[in-house]
């Protein structure tokens, strides 16, 4: 079992004042911010000056009295907006740092690559980053990088309802769904504000009990209290698509998070954002809850 303290998130920031969905999700989701570390990432288009050893600037983020980064340097206003939201959510100055980096590739690729090299537990994408991800997927080079991404899980925060609670963990016995169960257990073991519902999908001739119990074992191995784990079985007809059924279940449950593997056993693959058709359907249409995706 891993130590569930000091979980470290890379939270992407955008230029638009209202593009704070990822920040707002983090601020509202965690009831124990003292157990978290946040790196606020903002990329800027200016190339480093000749002779600069590095384009990266890592800045402390203070709380209270307008203590955020000051001055006209690119990215500071975005960091200050995020700081205000996170401090209001209980995150202290010791939990946050800002990383302002010069852009090297397409903006979303810089985010993905930073998420891989920084050993973060998750990469949080707000509305602007999601739009960049969608745009980048049209490029053959970008698509190759994204499909090869094997780093931290992505948290897709398109539209967030802060009143929602709980995690709907979709499991089917595949390696990717068990990896997501491991991620959920790690993130929530020391986070008492949310329950986890194991959602298994049963089609004709399928029996999901083994997949459910395997995922439950992974959650408990991470230290999650068994009393916080529920189970639900979703029946899907022979000609029914899994994606719309999961979307309807997410809306009915009022969950804060839908957590899925990027691919799954028996799911058709399509040229979509996350390869598995169900995950891609949720990426495009899920509202109110965040989508957590891992390979």
C-alpha positions, 0 to 999 in steps of 0.5 A: 500500500502506498502512502496516500499523503502528499498527493501531487497534482499538476493543475493546468492554467489558461489565459482566459479569466473564466477558464478555471474549471480544473482549479475549481474542481480541485478546490471543491473536491478535497476536504483535506487539502493539507494532504495535497501538493499542487503545481500550477502550470502555465505555459507562455509563448515567448522563447527564452533569451540567448544565454538562459540556462532554462525557460522554467520559473518555479514560484512560491504561491502565497495566500492572503493579502494578495500574496500571489506572484506580482508584476507584469511577467507572463502567466502571473495573472493566471496564477493569481486567479488560481491562487485566490480560488484555491486559498478560498478552498483551504489550500495553504501556501505550503501546498502550492507552487507555480511553474511558468514555462516557455512553450516548446511544442504545441501547448497541450503537448507541453502539458502532457510531457510535463505530466510525464516527467514530473512524477505527478499523481494526476494532470488536471485539465480545465476547459481551455486545455480540453479545447487544446487537446481536441484541437491537437488530436487532429494533428498526426504528430500530436495524436501519436504523442497523446496515444502513447501517453503513459504518464499520470492519469488525466482529470478532464474538467469540462463543466463542474457542479461543486455540489456533487459528491462521490466517484463512479468507478467503471470496472470491467476487469481490464488492466486499464480499469484496474489501474484506474481503481488503483488511482482512485484508491490512492487519491481517496484513501485519506479523503473522507468526503467521497464514497466510491461506487463500483459500476460493472456493466453486464451485457448478454452472457456476461457476469461482472462479479469477478471484475468487481471483486478485483477492483474492490481488492485494489481499492482496499489495498490502497487503504480505502475503508471498505464501508466507503465502497458501494457496488452497482450493476448496469444492464446493457442490451445486446444492441445498446452502446455502453457510452450513453448508458454510462453517461446516463448513470453518471447523471442519475448518480450525481457523482463528482467523478466518473473514473474509467480506464482508457481502453477496456475488455471487449470495447470497440476501438475508434479513432477517438480521444481515448481510443475506447469508444465508451471513454471517448463518449464520456470525454465529449459529453460528460457534464457536471462531473470530472472524467478521470482517465488512465491507460 
